[in-house]
């Protein structure tokens, strides 16, 4: 009897050990499933946190780089001048670079989704030339100044840029006879951009006093970004990002083709009007505060697509964050390369962006595909 009971206890112990091992294995498998990168949603969240962390690191680098070097940051609590340099110049400039890049990245993703063209950029519809003309008119005839620290002055400059961008987009739509024909819309945007660019040159010729201020806009610079300018850009970004996120599903339907989108019952005309308005507002705001900065809006969506495949709503969010990271990195590099002097960030982004696109073209050429 004792032997039988001992055997039963032994068998029960072995059974429980096996059950414990199976349970442990299932828990380990579930843990690996949680951290697995095969889930597209987790991939998006991982990229999101990577971009946010990169932005934080670049922000620390941005407040450390300048004409006085790292000394201002190290003596920030002892020297009032160092506190002013870091708090009133470097920090809003770095944050403003992120905000402007985020607006351009969002605009680029919107333009490429709206026109179903990976080469579309925020300046496609002539909105950049229109925004620049609006800024030039504001500087020349309304007494607005990019050096103004007052919030209303910055909002006024942004309003002029947005009005100019909307006029340019309206002219483009009138020439293209609506938004139905993509090719005609692109050609009309090029024509409007050239004509309004000539208008900017004419304003500068008639009022030479604005040439110095306009030079910063034409070359692209974050040196004039203040706290009020940063607040303006962040507020506009929140509005544009919210509207773009809500319209992301419609862009997914539009990517299947206009006929398919119409058969799904999507309101194509109101959707296009809303997207073009958001595109003009985001582009005009960025141009008003930092000037013409090339390739950020074009390169950011490309980098995100090469990184992860997702829906348009998430693509626009990631492209916006990528644009902020790109412009913040370019701004930090522009201040560091020839310190204590600095390069115009628009020149640097044009060089780096042009090189990236040339490399991308070379890579996609038949016979050069890796």
Secondary structure as GFF3:
##gff-version 3
##sequence-region A 1 370
A	DSSP	alpha_helix	2	35	.	.	.	ID=ss1
A	DSSP	alpha_helix	40	62	.	.	.	ID=ss2
A	DSSP	alpha_helix	71	74	.	.	.	ID=ss3
A	DSSP	alpha_helix	80	84	.	.	.	ID=ss4
A	DSSP	pi_helix	85	90	.	.	.	ID=ss5
A	DSSP	alpha_helix	91	115	.	.	.	ID=ss6
A	DSSP	alpha_helix	127	141	.	.	.	ID=ss7
A	DSSP	alpha_helix	151	176	.	.	.	ID=ss8
A	DSSP	alpha_helix	182	206	.	.	.	ID=ss9
A	DSSP	three_ten_helix	208	210	.	.	.	ID=ss10
A	DSSP	alpha_helix	211	219	.	.	.	ID=ss11
A	DSSP	alpha_helix	227	246	.	.	.	ID=ss12
A	DSSP	alpha_helix	248	254	.	.	.	ID=ss13
A	DSSP	alpha_helix	258	263	.	.	.	ID=ss14
A	DSSP	alpha_helix	268	290	.	.	.	ID=ss15
A	DSSP	alpha_helix	296	307	.	.	.	ID=ss16
A	DSSP	alpha_helix	312	337	.	.	.	ID=ss17
A	DSSP	alpha_helix	345	364	.	.	.	ID=ss18
###
